[in-house]
Amino acid sequence: MKKWFRSTTDKKIAGVIGGLAQYLNIDATLLRIITVILAIITTVIPFLIIYLICIYMVPEEGEIK
């Protein structure tokens, strides 16, 4: 069973998008671009709140074995 972790190697801020890209098996840069575009089209605040929640809820890679 696959688990979603925050990436320790592919991260720009906290590794949330890098870990999600590894989980979904897609390019992290593409996912970051999609995330920024969606944040601009809608509003940035919900994306920021979700990102902050993910930082605390999604464990970092290697924390849980």
C-alpha contacts under 8 A as a table, 3 or more apart, distances in Angstrom:
res1	aa1	res2	aa2	distance
2	K	23	Y	7.18
3	K	23	Y	7.09
4	W	19	G	6.42
4	W	20	L	6.39
4	W	23	Y	5.76
4	W	58	V	7.06
4	W	59	P	7.94
5	F	16	V	7.53
5	F	19	G	5.36
5	F	20	L	7.34
5	F	23	Y	7.91
5	F	58	V	5.89
5	F	59	P	5.42
5	F	60	E	5.30
5	F	61	E	5.10
6	R	14	A	7.10
6	R	15	G	4.71
6	R	16	V	4.79
6	R	17	I	7.58
6	R	18	G	6.86
6	R	19	G	4.54
6	R	20	L	7.37
6	R	55	I	7.76
6	R	58	V	6.32
6	R	59	P	6.09
6	R	60	E	4.47
6	R	61	E	5.58
7	S	10	D	5.56
7	S	11	K	6.08
7	S	14	A	7.81
7	S	15	G	4.56
7	S	16	V	6.63
7	S	18	G	5.49
7	S	19	G	4.44
7	S	60	E	6.41
7	S	61	E	5.64
8	T	11	K	6.37
8	T	15	G	6.25
8	T	60	E	6.97
8	T	61	E	6.15
9	T	15	G	7.84
10	D	15	G	6.35
10	D	18	G	5.14
10	D	19	G	7.43
10	D	28	A	7.81
11	K	14	A	5.96
11	K	15	G	4.05
11	K	16	V	7.33
11	K	17	I	7.35
11	K	18	G	5.51
12	K	15	G	6.36
13	I	16	V	7.95
14	A	55	I	6.64
15	G	18	G	5.08
15	G	19	G	5.88
15	G	60	E	7.98
16	V	19	G	5.28
16	V	20	L	6.16
16	V	51	Y	7.41
16	V	54	C	6.81
16	V	55	I	6.62
16	V	58	V	7.77
17	I	20	L	4.96
17	I	21	A	6.02
17	I	28	A	6.67
17	I	31	L	7.01
17	I	32	R	6.61
18	G	21	A	5.10
18	G	22	Q	6.34
18	G	28	A	5.37
19	G	22	Q	5.08
19	G	23	Y	6.17
20	L	23	Y	4.93
20	L	24	L	6.07
20	L	28	A	7.99
21	A	24	L	5.11
21	A	25	N	5.66
21	A	26	I	5.18
21	A	27	D	6.05
21	A	28	A	5.03
21	A	31	L	6.63
22	Q	25	N	4.84
22	Q	26	I	6.53
22	Q	27	D	7.81
22	Q	28	A	7.53
26	I	30	L	7.64
26	I	31	L	7.45
27	D	30	L	5.41
27	D	31	L	6.47
28	A	31	L	5.05
28	A	32	R	6.10
29	T	32	R	5.03
29	T	33	I	6.21
30	L	33	I	5.14
30	L	34	I	6.20
31	L	34	I	5.06
31	L	35	T	6.06
32	R	35	T	5.04
32	R	36	V	6.21
33	I	36	V	5.20
33	I	37	I	6.16
34	I	37	I	5.18
34	I	38	L	6.11
35	T	38	L	5.21
35	T	39	A	6.07
36	V	39	A	5.03
36	V	40	I	6.17
37	I	40	I	5.16
37	I	41	I	6.12
38	L	41	I	5.10
38	L	42	T	6.09
39	A	42	T	5.40
39	A	43	T	5.44
39	A	44	V	4.82
39	A	47	F	6.16
40	I	43	T	5.86
40	I	44	V	6.20
43	T	46	P	6.59
43	T	47	F	7.49
44	V	47	F	5.44
44	V	48	L	6.13
45	I	48	L	5.05
45	I	49	I	6.16
46	P	49	I	5.10
46	P	50	I	6.11
47	F	50	I	5.10
47	F	51	Y	5.98
48	L	51	Y	5.04
48	L	52	L	6.14
49	I	52	L	5.17
49	I	53	I	6.20
50	I	53	I	5.08
50	I	54	C	6.13
51	Y	54	C	5.04
51	Y	55	I	6.29
52	L	55	I	5.13
52	L	56	Y	6.80
53	I	56	Y	5.45
53	I	57	M	6.02
54	C	57	M	4.96
54	C	58	V	5.34
55	I	58	V	5.97
55	I	59	P	7.85
56	Y	59	P	7.39
59	P	63	E	6.43
59	P	64	I	7.28
60	E	63	E	5.58
60	E	64	I	7.90
61	E	64	I	7.33
62	G	65	K	6.41
